[in-house]
């Protein structure tokens, strides 16, 4: 089975709490909806937990 890679998220969007993430290929200078995260993290993972995939 071929696993699909998740697209990389823009650096500006990685530091934001909103869900309107843009791809890394887009050059963003500013975002009017930017709301910074209240904490620092190196990399964010938006993968859902493996609760319903049938693996036991």
Secondary structure as UniProt FT lines:
FT   HELIX           11..14
FT   TURN            24..25
FT   TURN            32..33
//
